[in-house]
């Protein structure tokens, strides 16, 4: 009788422990676009994202989300709670940027937890949470079986991450739906693998420099007053390139570049490509003018950072 009680006690303990321990492992998500209307614009978005998968690694204090398109690495963001930074790495960039996770990136209005609204996803019973923010509506499904210690992500305000985790007792999103005007974006877990993850899983590439992102700066990069010669060269080249526009037309190109803490300009490129001719001209003109800038500042110290520079062509 005593042995039976001990056996039941041990089994009870093991069962409780398996449900309450913090999750550490890998979640593979399938990404898809659900159209709300038919248009060439929606078709192009669906074509670009027809074979997107997201690999998500998470353990207490760390996570990394990696996006693949047709098996090719596209982008990843990595967080560690020690530095309180989120690192963004794009496959086609020679540098990595970091954000301060303690600075919120959008306004969050509220949420509604619907424990009775359930769905079975990847074999897990999940409950629904609806969110409202300045970007619109979204909803996520969570399982009580997949949890992390939310206190290990304290002060993580980007994406309202800490507060979201806290209100669902550390549960990780198994399915997420973000609503846009013309389509919905769906991320759904298709495979969940529990395994221990050391800090080595979250190491950054060694072959790229790491710089501050524009939002991370306390004081932004500033253009130093150009010389008369620089201004004249800029105006002359803008006017000449603008001859390729029709009367009344204009085109704005936003350049992205890295300014080192020593004031050196590196990696100039069009931030969002539109017209290849004007994007190329913008880079050419910017480079020829050789403008000087004062570096961005964080905590009173000059830092290397990514920044932007608009160039407008008009006729």
Residue, then its C-alpha position, 0 to 999 in steps of 0.5 A: x500500500x505504501x509503495x503504491x502511494x509512493x508510485x502514485x506520488x512520483x507519477x503525479x510529480x512527473x506529470x506535473x513537472x512535464x507540463x510546468x517546465x519551461x519549453x526550450x527548442x525549435x518551432x517550424x512555422x509555415x507562412x502563408x498569405x490569405x487574399x481578401x480580394x483579387x488583384x495583381x498586387x495581391x498575386x505578386x505578394x502571394x508569388x513572393x511568399x509561396x514557399x516561406x518557412x520560419x524557423x524559431x528557436x527559443x529558450x529562457x532569455x533568448x530567441x531567434x527567428x529565421x525566415x527562408x524563402x524556397x529554402x534560401x536564407x532571407x532574414x533573421x532577428x535574434x534577441x538576448x536578455x543580457x544586452x537587451x538588444x534585438x539583432x537584425x540580419x539580412x542575407x543581402x547586407x554586409x552588416x547587422x543592425x541592433x535595436x534596443x528592446x526596451x524601446x517600444x516600436x508601436x502603440x499597443x491598445x489592448x487584448x482579449x483572451x478567449x479561453x473558450x475559443x479553441x483550435x487544435x494545432x499541431x496536436x495541441x489544444x490552443x486558446x485564442x487571444x485577440x490584439x488591437x494596436x496602431x497597426x490594426x487587428x491580429x490574433x494568436x493561438x496559444x497552448x498551455x503546454x508550450x511555455x517559457x519563463x516570461x520573467x526572463x524577457x522582462x523589459x522587452x517592449x518591442x512588439x509588446x513581447x513581455x506583456x504579451x507573454x505575461x498575460x498568457x503565463x509565458x505561452x508561445x504563439x502556435x498560430x498567428x493571423x495579422x489582418x491587413x486591408x487586402x489580405x491576411x498574413x498567417x504563421x502556423x506551427x507545423x513542427x515543434x521539437x523540444x531540445x536544450x539550447x545553449x547560447x551558441x545557438x544564438x551567436x551572430x555571424x562573425x563576418x559582418x560588422x554590427x551597428x546600431x539601427x536608426x531607431x536605437x539612436x538617442x541622437x540621430x546622424x546629422x548632415x554637416x553643412x555642405x560646402x558651396x561646391x557640394x551644394x552646386x554639384x548636388x543641384x546640377x546633377x539632380x537637375x540633369x537626372x530629372x530631365x528623364x521625368x515628365x513635366x510635373x513628375x517627381x521621384x523620391x529615393x531613400x538611401x540607406x548607409x552605415x556611418x561609422x563612429x569615425x564619420x566614414x560612410x559605407x554600404x550606400x544603397x537604395x533602401x526601397x527600390x522603385x525605379x532602377x534608373x533613379x535609384x542608381x542615380x541617387x547612389x551615384x550623386x550621393x557618392x560624388x558629393x561626398x557629404x560629411x555627417x556627424x555620427x549618431x549617439x547612444x548613452x552619450x557615446x558616438x556609435x556606428x549606425x545605419x541611417x537614411x538620406x532622401x534624394x528627390x528628383x522632380x521636373 
